[in-house]
Amino acid sequence: MKESAGKILIIVQNLPVPFDRRVWLESKTLTAHGYKVSVISPKSKEYAKSREVIDDIAIYRYRIPFDAESKLSYVAEFLYAWLATAWLSLRVLVREGFDVVHACNPPDTYFLLGMIYRLLGKTFVYDHHDLSPEMFQAKFSRRHRRLTRMLLALERMTFRTAKIVISTNDSYREVAIRRGGKKPQDVYVVRTGPDIKNLILRVPDPALKQGRRFLVCYLGEMCPQDGVDYLLRAIHHLSHHYRRQDVFYALIGGGPAVPKLKELCTAMHLDDRVIFTGRLPDDQVCRYLSTADVCVDPDPWSEWADQSTMNKILEYMAFAKPIVAFDLKEARNTAQRAALFAKPNDVTMFSEKVNFLLNSPALRKEMGEFGRKRIIRELSWEYSIANLLAAYNRVFDNQTAPALQPAVEDKRLIRPAEIDLKHATMHV
């Protein structure tokens, strides 16, 4: 592709960049194919610089001075972040320039910025990460009709403003067409597949098990809707009903729910077997997931969770780990035979499935091998590149999308001393 294929400004509010894996993969892929990419994101403790350039991608960051917990504080956070982003977008326009505003939700408020820049000839692209109305209901448990209607209106305006929509799975694509009124040819599915070049299997580290026989891992953000409280209740049931004293649990990630989750953990007397690691660098994440015996996704049922693809499941599969999850539509579509599924929100059944897997080494191995092969053959990031580039060919009205070959397994990623998946036999 020619050197200056186009200039893109990516806006994300949910996570800092490059910590946000999806945004970072998109940014690196577009840069590698000739686009000039700039990103605006919030700051974090790990990524506190206001501006830096990584891999030729200019990253501008702003600080959010408080953690939102109530409905009013979420509104305040969205307003503050919008104003900070609008200001930084002017700096990007002057210093880097851009032809496209590529906005990632939540929230669904950046269509206003897209409309403003459309007056200057810029194109607006909607990267649909979350179902904001459904996620709001999942966070606050009760239906708030006025706020839900407002969120639906914001989502509708975002769809209408966008020239194209990039959806994370087929369920979201259906929402874009049915609820957003988009034409099917204007909606591209770009899954957040893991980058297997960076998620490398390592030799298991027994020290991470803290003297116990097994390690169970959770990886991801910890917000009220993510179900980590369900996981803690399942751990309590495993410890007392099944009398499992041989398991250590690593909960990897940050988020606004962490303080309350730690309080719950202490109240349940689980502090001796549960660690909250906080956010970890990739190398540490690889160590934990390579050592884990079972990985878990405790997202409870909600309309949001049922239709959303959780990145943690894909990353567990990349490390050949068997999974326990609640039986949600997209979780099942993604993991298939790599997971055991419990009745939604049933903590007792969830703990039963974990206990069963801990007692079934052959099944754990078979499920892990199936998941790893599915990532390598179907779901890694390499399989999302063609659709992302096709979407941007549409944005810039190019006639043809670049022809890309499907990814093939990189044998360097699997070392015989660690795990032999190449010669594994699958039992169907």
N, C-alpha and C positions, 0 to 999 in steps of 0.2 A: 504494500500500500504506500501511496505517496507520503512524503515526510510530514506534511501538515494536513492531515485528513479533516481536522476540525478542532475547535476548542470547546471544552466541556467543563462546566462548573457543577460538581456534585454536592448536594446539601444533605446532611444527615444530622438529626438531633438526638437519636436514641442512644448512640454510643460514640465514644471518641474514635478517631481514625489514627493509626491503622488497626486498633483493637477490633473494630467492626469488620469481621472477616469478609462478609459479602461485599461491602463497599470497597474494601481494599483489593479483593480479587477483581472486581469490576474495573477499578482504577488502573491496576497493573495491566490487565488485559487490554484495555483501550489504549493505554500508553504504548504497549508493545506493538500495537497495530497502527501506530502513526498519529494518534490523537494526542492533543495537549490537554492534560487533566489537572484541574485544581479542585480542592475539597474544602468545605467548611463544616466543622464539627465542634462539639463541646470539648472542654478540657477534662482531664482526670489527673489523679496523682501521678500515674505512670506517664501521661502525655500532657505535660503542663506548659509546653512552649506555645507562644501565641502564633508563631509562624515557623515552619521548617520545611525543607525539601527532602523527601525520601524517594529514592528510585525515580527521580525526575518528576515527581508529583508534588505540587505546592500545596501544603496543608495549612489552613488558617483556622485557629481555634479561639473560642470564647469561654469564659468561666460562668457557670450557673451557680449563683451564690447560695442556693438552698436546695434541699431534697423535698420534692413534692410528695405529700401523703394524702391530703384531703382533696376534694373536688376543686375547691377554690384555689388551693396552692398549685394544682395542675394547670388551671387557667393562667395563673400568674407566671408559671414556668414557661408555658407556651408563648405568652406575650413577650416575655423577656428574651427568650431564645429567638423569636421571630425578629425582634428589633436588632438584636446583636448580629444575626445572620444577614439582615438587610444592609447593615452598616459594613460588614465585612465583604459583602458582595460588591459594594462600590469599590472597595480597595482591590478586590480581585479584577474587576472590570478595568481599572486603571493600570494595574501592574502586570496582569497576566492576559487579560482579555478572555472572552468566551462567546460562543455562538449558541450554546444550549444550556439551559438550567435543568439539571437532572435532580429532581427532588425525591428523597426517600422518606416515606412516612413511617411511624407516626411523628408528629401530628399531620392532619390534612389541612394545613393552613398555608403552605408555601405556594399554592396556586395564585395567591395575591401577588407574590413576588414575580411569578411567571407571567401574570397579566401585565404587570408594570413593564417588565423587560420585553414582552411581546411588542409593545409600542416602539421599542428600539430595534425590532427585527429579530429578536431572539426566539428560539423554539423551547417549549416546555415539555419535558419528559417526566412521567410519573412512574417511579419505581415503587411498586405496591408491596411493601414489606409486611404490613399488618392490616387486619380488619379493625379499624379504629372504633367503630360503634360497638362491635362485639367485644373487643378488648376492654372497653370502658365498662361494659356490663359484667365482664368476668372479674374486673378489679373490685368493683363496688357491690357485687352480688345481687343487688336489687335493681329492678328496671326503673330508670328515671326517664320518663317519656319525653320531656322537653329537651333534656340534654342529648338523649339518643337521637331525636329528630334533628337537632342542631348538628350533631356529628355526621348524620346521614347527608344533610345538606352540604356540609363542607366536603365530604367525600365526593358527592355528585359534582360539585363545582370543580374539584380537582380533576376528576375524569374528563369533564367537558373542556377544561383548559388545555389538557395534554394532547399533543399531536399523536403520541403513541403511549401505550402503557406496557411496562415490564412487570410481569406477574411472577411470583415465586413458585406457584404450582398450578395445576389445572383447576382446583377449586377456586383460587383467586381469579383465574382467567374467566371463569364462569360468572363471578361477581362483577367483573369489569364489563362483561357483555350484557348480563341481565339487569344489574342494578345501575351500572354506570353508563349504559347506552352506547358502549363503544362497538365499533364494527369488528368482527372477528379478525380481520386482516391487520387491525391496528393494535392487537394485543399479543405480546410475545412472552412465552414462558421461559424464564431464565432461572433455573433451580440453583439454590445455594449449595452446590456440591462441594465437598471438601477437596482441598488441593493436596493430593497424596504425595507431592514432592516435598511438602513441608511437614506433613503429619507422618513421621517416620517411626515404624515399630522399633522398639529398643529392648535390650535385655531386661527382664523384670527385676525390680529392685525390692528385695524382701524387707528392707528397712522401712519402706513406706507402709507396711502392714502393722507396724508398731508392736511386734511380737505376737501377732495373731495369725491364724492360718489363712484367712481370706481377706480380700479387700473389695469393697463395693464402692463404686464411684458415681457421683453426680457431677455433671459439668454444665454450667450455664448461669445466666443472670438469675437473681433471686428477687423477684417482685411478688406482690400479693397473689397474682394470678398463676404463678408458676408451680404451685403445689408442693413446695419443699416442706411445708407443715404436714402434708400427707405423708411424705417420706419419713419425717421424724416419728410420726405415729406408727408407721410400719416398722421402723427400727425398734421402737419400744415393744411392739408385738413380737418381733423376732427374738428380742432379748428375754422376754418373760414367758410368752406362750411356748415358743420353741426352745427356750433356754439356750440360745446361741450366744455364747461368750467368746466364740472363736472368730468373730468378724470385726474388722475395723472399717469405718465409713469415712470417706473423704468427700466433702462437699466443696467443689471448686467453682469459684466465681464470686462476684460482688453483687451489689444491688441494694435498693432501699429497704428490703425486708430483712436483711441480715441481722440487725440488732434484735428485732423481735424473735427471729428464729433462734438466735443464741439463747435468749431468755427461755424460750420453750424447751430447748435442748437441756438447759440446766434444770428446769423444773421437772423434767422427765428423768433426771439423773443419768444422762447419756454422755456427759462430757468426757468420760474415760474412754469412749469408743467412737466418738465423732469429732472430726476436725473441720473447721471452716478455714480453708486455706486462703481465701480472698482470690483476687485475680492473679493468675500466674503467667509467666512468659511461656511461649510455645514449648521450649525445651522441657520445662517442668510438667506441663500438661501431657506431653508425650511420655514422660516417665511414669506418671500416674496411670494413664490409660493403658500403657503397655503392661503394667503390673496388675491391674484390676482383674478380678475373677468374674464379676458381674457388674454391669452398668445399668443405671435406672433413669427413667423419665416419668416423674410423678405428676405430670400435668393433668389436673382433673378435667372432667368433661365440661365444656362450655361451647357455645357456638363458635367462639374464636379458636379455641384449642382444637376442636374437631376438624376445622378446615385448614389449619396451619401446619406447615412442615417445620418441625423443631430441629434446628441444626445439630443439637446434641445427639440425636439418633444417628444422623449421618456420620458424625465424628466417631461415635462408638463403633459403628460398622467398619469404618476405616481402620480401626485398631483390632478388628476381628474379635469383638467382645459380644457375648450374649446379652440381651437386653430384657428388662421387665418394664412394661408400660401399661397404662390404662388403655382400653380398647377404643381408640379414636380413629376416625376415618383416615386421615392423612398419616398418622403414625403407622397404621397397618399397611397402607399403600406403600410407604417407604421401606419399612423394616421387613415386612413379610415374614419369612421363616427365621429371621435373625432375632426375633423377639417372642416372648411369652406375654400374652395380654390378659390383664385382669379386668373384671367388670368395672366400668368407670366409677371412680370415687370410692371403691370398696377397699379400704386399707387392709382388712383381714386377708382378702384374696391376693392383694398385691404382695404382702409379706409371705404368703403361702408360695407364690410363684418364685420369689427370691430364694426361699428355703429349699424349694425343689431343685432349683438350678445349682445351688451350692452343693447339694448332695448328688449331682449328676454330671461328673466331669466329661463323660463322652458326649453328652448332649450339649454341654457348653462349647466344646471344641467344634462340633458340627455346626451349631448355630453361628459361631464366630466366623468360621470359614465361609459359610453361605453369605454372611453380611459383607465380609471383605471382598469376596468375588463380585458381589452385586455392585459395590462401589467402583471397583476397577473396571468392570465391563459395562456399566450403565449410568452411574450416578456421580462420578467424580466431576470436578469443575471443568475438566476438559470437554465434557459433553454439553456444557452450557455456553461455551465460547461462541459456537456458530450462531446460536440464536441472539446472543448479545450483539454480535457484529452485524447480523441481519437487521436487527432493530435500528442500529445506527446508520446502516446503509439507507434504511427507509427515512430516517430523520434528515439525512443530507441528500435524499432523493437520488442516490446512486442506483444504477440499473441492476447491478448484480452484487450479491453478497460473496465474500471470499469463500472458496471451497476449503473446508478443513476436514482432515481425517479424524475419525474417532480415536480417543486415547487408547493406548495399549499399556499393558503393565510394564512398569519400569522395574526390571529385576533387581536393580540396586537398592530398591526400597525394602526388600525382604532378604534378610541375611540368614543363612542356614543355622547359625548359632542361636538365632532368636526364635524363629518360627518358620516352619516349612509349609507354606500354603500352595505352592506351585504344584506339588505332587499329591495334594490331599485328595482323598476320595470322598465324594458327596453321596449321602444316602438319601434318596428321594422317596 
